[in-house]
Amino acid sequence: MERLPRIEQYGLIGDMQTSAHVCDDGSIDWLCLTRFDSPAVFAGLLGTQKHGTWQIAPASPPPGRSGSEAEAKRRYCGDSLVLESVWRIRTGSVRVLDFMPPRDGAPQVIRIVEGLTGEVPMISAMRPRPGYGSVSPWIHEVGGRVVAEAGADALWLDTCVQQVEKDGAIVSAFAVAAGQSVAFVLSWCPSHAAAPEVPDPEVALTETLTFWQEWAQECTYDGPFREPVVRSLIALKAMTYGPSGGIVAAPTTSLPEEIGGGRNWDYRFTWLRDASTTLAALLGTGYRQEAQAWRRWLLRAVAGDPENLQIMYGITGERDLRERQLAWLPGYEDSAPVRVGNGAAEQLQLDVYGEVIETLYLAHQSGVAHCADTAVLHQRLVEHLTQRWQEPDEGIWEIRGARRHFVHSKVMAWVAVDRTIRLAEVGALDVDLPPLVELRATIHHEVCTKGFDPARNTFTQSYGSQDLDAATLLIPCVGFLPPHDPRVIGTVDAVRRELSTPDGLVYRYPTRGKRTGADGLAGDEGTFLLCNFWLVDALALTGRLGEAHALFEHLLALRSDLGLLAEEYDPVQQRQLGNFPQAFSHMGLIQSARLLHQLATQSSCQRGTVEVPAPRSTSLNTLQTCTSLTPQHA
């Protein structure tokens, strides 16, 4: 029976335009060319080997398969995105270095096999299947080089060892002894164009290592969790589309939130919410250039039409993200359907106004230069929000059921107005203040009246609902209420009581199994990792630092051996779920690490209350939580 790797068994390599997923058995099972959202040429992750893979490993049987004698260990080379895998067998040991050089032109995947001890027989078997595994290419030689062509795509595989075609795969059998090396270079170019040049693999390796290590050195965080923070920052940078500044929520599609279930979505797009929170984490650790690039992306994407703001766009600002299903792919562990595109692009999610404006506010606080065009966009966004904030919406979780008055959406509408007022008060924005001050108070009063259950002392998911929502954990983080407010403490306790697992992890909201829930979907899902980092923050802000640290350490232990996190975690099967790696999860890790570090060094943390500098910035920047509110906010 073919081995089915767990999601966390994959490592990520990338060039900040696309990425590849490398399994711990040496197989690349996901690669989209030429962009994150392009059709995959290796789609084995969502099917089988016949849908496209490229394995380099010790010869039969490979690591992880029945009867294999190979022992494998892997890691990233320092603070980089160069993946190192070391295999040891009876006759010797080898190292494989997998990476994608940062590029200005066409993408390349380079795999260097180095002999360490003895001699090891190896095999490379590349089975390209463009069109998400639906097309068998024409494999042939051109000028002594091997190329696989299909339609507009040409994949050139260059190496110094012999290559043969076998059953639709390009296969090389070779051996490496100590001190020897064999490199494989996979290059894409248009099929009608001239063959691409072959790079020097060792030079490309040095340049790639240098790029990542120099970028990582810019990190300003120096706390006790530096290793997981830097690894998370590298993952976020890898999910940034360099040419435009757009940030994908994840580089995969349709990895399931429930094994065998249908909660499978395409995350290879730029959500305003996800990108905003990611940029907040980058800004908080010293990375301003990414914020400037994203601001330019935002201006281009929204263009002159902020009244029709979408909650997500393509990575270069595309608006048409129509959703469809790929029936020929069985899905990861038979979790169908496999979807490309995302119908949620047409939803109304009022919270994104808060996240976008919050990020613009953070950029101003971080010293990012004033931009007149951005100021105009900001004004128009607020004007539009004032007209729509009272409408029901699909909310942060993108429900596919009836619209509701989600508490989190209203809170983030309050954030949008509040941050606008703050920028105006320091002269950074020209708006009419009195109506906005009144609106801020109106939203606050409505949420506290209609979104709060006094009998259970907790905010609810939506007005009139009995369901809870982990997104309400953000209420103290965004400064809507101070952490010591009894309603905040009651909400934290209620979420832990009603949405938690036995080991203390929390779900984002209740699901209904086979019955359709409030989200309009049947089925269940894993615990949502970002919500658990929000819980860390809420516990820390309400003075329970010991519990916050314990939960944070537990979450760190859930990372893969390479320090990566998916969207969710299944505490029963003890495995990661959902698209991988997930920007939300790594953003949450960074922000929680920063908060815990700051609070641990503050002498003002005592008796269950925390004094931290105002003004706050959201889950996006929990470190500046507003803990005291003016009378009109109380």
N, C-alpha and C positions, 0 to 999 in steps of 0.2 A: 504494500500500500504506500502511495506517495506521501511523504512527510508534509504536513501542513504547518509552516512556521507561524508562530505567534507574531502579532504586530510588533511587539517590542524586540523581536529578534532582528529587526531591520535597522541599518544605519543610514544616515543621510549624507550624501555628497551633493555639491551644487556649485553653480557659477553665478548666482544672483540674477539668473534669467530663467533657469529651469533647474531640475534636480533629479537625482536617481536614488532609489532605495536598494541598498545592498544587504542581502540576508547574511546571517552568520555562517551559512554553508557556502559562501562565495558567489551567490547568484544575484545578479541584478534583475529584479522582477518588476520594476516600475521605472520608466523613463519617458517623459514627454518631450518631443522636439518640434519646434525650437523654443517654446515658451512653457511656463507652468501649465497653461490651459490648452496647449496643443494636444492633438491625439497622441496617445502613447505608442511607442514602437516596441516597448516591452510591457506587456500588461498581465504577466503571469500572476501578479499580486491579486488580481480580481478573477483569476481563472486557474489555468494549469500551464504547464510548460509549453503546450502548443500555442498559447496566446502570446508568447514572447518572453524569453529569458536570455541571460548571458552569464554562464557560470565559469569561473576559474577556480580550480581546487585540485588537491591531490587526486591522482587517478583512482579509478573505481575501487571500492565504493567511496563516494565523497563524504565529507564530514556530516554528521547528523543522520546518516542513512544506516539502515540495518547492516551490521557487519563491518562498519567502518572502524579502522584503527586510528584514524586521525584525531588528534586533539587540537582544538582551536582556541585561541584567545585573541581579543581585538581591543582596540582603543583608538582614540584620535591622537594624532601626533601633536602633543602640546596643545596650545590654544589655537587650533586650526580646524579646518573641515577636511583634512586629509585622513582617511581611514586606514589604519594599519591592522592587518590580520596575520597572525602567526600560527602556522600549522606544524605539528610535530608528528612524525610517523616513525616506524621502526628504523628506516634507513637514513633519516635526517630531518631537517626542518627548513621551512621556507617562510618568507614574509611577502605579503601582497599589499601594495599601496594603491588605494583607489582614490581618485580625485577628479575634479573638473576645474580646469584653469579658469579664473575670471577672464571674461572675454569682451571684445568689442564687436566681433564678427560671429562666425558660426560656432556652434557648441562642439566640445570634445569631451570624451570620457577616456581617461588614461589609467591603465592598470599595469603596474610594474611588479614583476615576480622576481624576488631576490633569494638566492640560495644562502642559507645561514650555516648549516652543518650537513655533512654527508651528501647524499644525492636523493632527490625526490622526484618521482615521475608525476607529471602534471597534465591536466587537460583543460583546454579552453573550448567551450561549446556555445557559440552565439547563435540564437534562433530569433532573428528579427521578424516582427510581425506588425507592420504599420497599421494605422487605422484602428487602434485599440484592439489589436490581436486579430483583426478580420482579414488581413491581406497577406498573402505569401509572396514575397518579393522575388525578383529575378536576380539570382546570385551568379556572378560571372567575374572573369578577370579582365582588367584593362591595364595594359602596360606593365604587367607583372603584379598589379595590385588587385585585391579582392573588393568588390563592391556589391551591395544589395540595393536594387532599385525597385521602386514601386510608385507609380504616378509621379508626383512632384518631388519625391524624396529620394535621396541617395545616401547610403550609409557606407562609408569606406572604412575597412578594418585593416590596419597596417601592423605588421610584426616581422621579426627576423626569422621566425620559424615557419615551417611549411603549413599551409592551410588547404583543407579539402572541403568540398561540399558533401554533406551526408544527411539525407532525409530532411532537407530544408534548413540545415544548420551549417555554420562555418566552424569547422572543428580543427583544432591543433593539438597533437599529442607530442609532448616534449619532456625533457628532464632538466633540472637545474642542480648544479653542484655548488658547494660553498664558494662564495665569491663571484658567482655568475649571476647575470640578470637577463630577463626577457621582458620586453615592454610590448603592450598592445595599445594601440591608439584608435579609438572609434571617432570618426569625424562625420558630421552631417554637412551636406550642401545641396542646393537645388539640383535635381537630376539633369537639368539641361545645361548646368554650368560646368566649367572645367573642374577637374579633380582638385581637392584642397591640398595645400602643402602639409607635409608631415612635420609636426613640431619635434624638437629635441625633448624627449620625455624627462630627462634629468633637469634640464633648464626649466621646463614647465613646472616640475615638482618644487624646485627651489623658489621660483617666483610665487607659486601658490602658497607655500608655507610662509614666505615673507609677508605676503599680502595679509593673511589672516592674523598672523602674530602681531604685526604692526597695528592692525585695526583693534585687536583685543587689548593692546596696551593703552588705548585711549580711555578705557573704562575707569571711571573715577570712584567706583565702589571699592572700599578697602576693608569690609567687614569680615566676619568669621565664615560667611558662606560664599566666599569669592569664587571657588571652583564651580559650584552649580550656577551661580549668577552669570559668570563669563560663558559657560557652556550654553546657557539659555540665550544670552545675547547673540552668540554666534548663530544659533538656530534661527533667531528672529532676523538677523541680517541675511541669512541664507534664503529666507522667505520674502525678501524684498526684491522686486523687479527693478534692477539697476537703471535701465534706460528711462523709466518713467517715474520712479519713486513709489509706485503702488506696492502694497504689501498684501500677499495672499494670506487667507486665514489658515490654510494648510496646503501642502503641495500634492494632496491626493484627493480622489473622489471615491465615495461609496464604501469606505471602510465602515463596518456596521457599528451602531451603538448598542446593538443586541445581536449576538451570533444567531444567524438564521432568520433574523427579523428584517423588516423593510425600512427601518430608519437609516437610510443610506443616502448621503447628500454630497454634492460636489462643492468643495471648499476652495477651489483654485481661482478665487476671485477676490476683489478688494472690498470688504465690508467697511463702511465708514466707522462702525463701532470697533471692530477688531483692529483696524489700522490705527485708529485714534488711541486706543489703549496700549497698543504696541509702541507707538511713538512716545507715549508718556513714559513708558519704562526706559526707552532709549534716551529720552531727554534727561531723565532722572539719574542716568549713569554717565552723562557727559557727551552724548552723541547729538549734536545740533544739526549736522549736515543732513542727516536723514529727515529731520523735521522740515528743513527748508525744501528738500526734494518733494516730500509729501504735500506740502502746502501748494507747490506748483502743480502737482498732480490733481489736487482737489479743485483748484481753479479751472483747470482744463476739463475735468470730468463734469463738474456741475455747470460749467460754461455760463451762459447768460440765463439759465433757467432754474434757479434755486427753488422756485415754487413747485417744481416737479422733481424734487430731490428724491433720488433712489437711495435705498439703504445699502446697495452694493453696485459696483461697476466692474467691468473688465480691468485687467491690470494696466491698460493704457487708456482707460476711460470709456470703454464700450458700454452701451446701454442695453443692447439686445442680448440677454442671457437665457434665452428660452430653454426650458428643460425638456430632455428626452431620455429614453431608456435604450440601453444597448443589450438587446435580447440575446445576442450570441455569447455574452459573458455570464457565467453562472454566479459570479460574485465571490467575495472572500468567504471561504468556508460555506459556500452555497447561500450566502446572504444576498438575496436578490430583492428588488432590481438594482442594476448598476445604472446610475444616472450621470448625465453630463448636462451642464447648464443648471440653473437654479431658479425655480419659479418664485422663490421668496423675494427676488429683485423687484417684484411688483407690489410688495406689501407696504403698508403704512406702519412704520415703527417710530413713534415719536421720540423715543429715547435717544436716537442718533443725533438729534439736534444738540442735546446736552453733551454727548461725547465729543462731537466735533468742536463745539464752542469751548469746551473744557480744554481740549488740546491746543486751540489757538491761544487760550488764556495761559496755559503752561508754557507755550513757546515764548510768549511775551515775558513771562517771569524768568525764563531761562536766558533771556538776552537775544533771542532771535530777532533780527532787524524788522522794524515796522514795514508793513506792506499795504499801500493804499488800496490796491485791488482786493486784498483779503478783508480789509476793513469794510469795504462796500458789500462784499459777500456776507460777512458777519451780520451787518445791519439788515440785509434782506432776509437772511435766515431767521433772525429774531422776529422780524415783522410777520413772516409767514407762520412762525410758531404761535404767535399771539392770536392768530385767527383759527388755529387748529388744535390747540392743546386740550380742549375739552372733548375732542372726538375719541371714541374707542379705537384701539389699534391691535395689531398682531403681536406687539411687544418684543422684548429682547430675545425670546426663545422661538420667534417666528412660527407661531402656532398656525395650523392649517384648518382650524375650526373657526367659530364665530369670533368676531372682534370683541374685545373687552376693554374696560377701563383698568389697565394694569397699573398697580401702584408704582412699580419701578419706572414705567414710562412717565408718569406724572412727576415723580421725584426728579428725573433727569430733565424734564421740562423746567422745573424749578432751578436746576443747576444751570441750564442755558441762560435763564433770565438773571440769575444771581451773578454769574461770571461776566455777563454783559454789563451789569451795573458796576461791578468792581473795576472793569477796564475803563468805563466812562468816568468813574470817580478819580482815576489817576490821569485822565486826559488822553488815554490811548484810543478812545472811541467816541464819536460824536452821535449821541442819541438823546432823546427826550426822557430824562430820568424819572420824573414823578409817576407817569403811567406804568413804567416798568417796576418801580418800587411797590406800587399798589398791586400789580399783577403777581409779583413774587409772594406777597402776603396772602393773596387770594388762593394761589395754588397750594401754598403751605397749609392753609386752613382746611381746604377741601380734602387734601390727602389725610390729614390727621382726623378728620371727621368721618369721611366715607371709606377710607382704606384701613382703618384700625378697628380691631375687635377688642373692646374693653373687657369682655368676659374672660377672654384667654390672654389678655395683655400682650397682643401681638399685631403687627401689621400683616395683612393678608395678601394673597396674590393679586386680587382685583377687587374692585368695589363690590360688596355684597357676597363675596365668595368665602367659603370656609377653608379653602385650600391655602396652603402656605407656599412661599416661593423664596428660595435662597437668595434671590436678587435683592430682597429687602435687607440683607446683611450690609448692603452698601450705604444704608441711611446715615450711619455715623461717619463713614468714610468720606462722603461728599459734603459733610457739614450741614445736612438737612436738620439733624438733631444732634446735640452733644452726646458723647458716649455714655455719660452717667445718667442720662434721662431714663426713667423707669420703663418707658415704652421701647427704648432701644434694647435694654437688658432683657426685657420680656420677649422681644422678637428673637434675639439670639438664643435664648433658652427654648423657645417654642420650635425653632428650626432644628435645634439639636434633638429635641424630644420627638418631633413628628416626622422629620425627614432623614434621620440618621440610620446608619447600619450599626450592628453590634460593636464594630471596632471604631466607631466614631466618625466615619466618613458620611457626607451628606449628599443626597440627591438634589437636583435643582428644583423639582416640584413633584407632586404625586402623579404616577401613571396608573393606568387601569387594566394592565394585562391585555386580555383578549377583547375587553370592552373599549370603546372609544373614549378617550379622556378629554380634558379641557383643551388639549392641544390639537384635537381633531384626528388623532392617530391611535391605532391599537398597538399593543406591545409595550414592553418595558425597555429600560436602558440601564447603563451603569451609573455609578456616582460621577458627578461632573466635577472634574479636577479644579477648574477655576473657582467654582463655588466653595470648595474646601480651602483654597487660599483666601477667599473672602472671609471665611470663618476664622482663619488664623488672624486676619487683621481685626475682625470684630472682637475676638477674645482679647487680643492684645490691647486694643483701645479701651475696652471696658475693664482693664486692670487685671485680667487673668493671664499674665505673661507666662506662667509655668505651663498652663494648658495650651497656650498658643505655640510655645516652643515644642511641646510634645507632638502636637498635630503636625507642625511644620517638618519635624524630623521624620515623622511617619510618611509624609508626602514625598520627602526626598528619597526615602527607601523604595518608593514605588517606581522611580525612574528606571529606565533600562540600564544595562551595563555601560551604555554610551552616554547616559545622562539625559535621555530624551523622554518626552511625555506625549501621549496621545490626548485626545479630548476627554476620555472617560476611563474609569477603572471599575472592573467587575470584582467586588470583594468576595464573591462566592467562588468563582473560578480562578481568582487571583491573577488577572491578566488585564492588559490595556485594551481599550475599545475606542472606536471612532477614528477619524482622520488623524494622520500622524506624519510628522510631529505637528502639534497644535499651537499656534501663536498664543491663543488665549491662556493656555496652561503655563507656557514659559513666561509670559508677561506676569501672570499671577505669582509665580515663584520669585521673580525679580522684585516685585513690589513688596511681597511679604518679607523677604530677606532684608530689604532696606528698612522697612518699618521696625522689625524686631531689633535690628542693629541700633537704630536710633533710640528706641525706647529703652533698650538695655543700658544705654549710656546716660540716660537722663535721671537725675536725682528727684525729679518731680513726680515719678510714678509711685503712688502710695494710696493706700486705702481704697483701692478699686476705681480710682479716677486717674486720668492721664491728662496732663497739660502739654499740648503740642502747638507749635506755632501756627497762627492763622496767616493767610487764608489757606484753606484746603484745596486740594484737588482730589478727585475721586478715587475710586479703586485705581484710577490711573495714577494717582500720586498720593497715596494714603499718608505720606509723611507730613503733609501740611494740613491735616484735618482741622477744620474749624470747630473748636470745642466750646465756644461761647457765641451766642446769637443775640442780635439786637432784639428789642421787644417785639417788633412787628413779625419776627420769625418764630417766636416761641409758641 
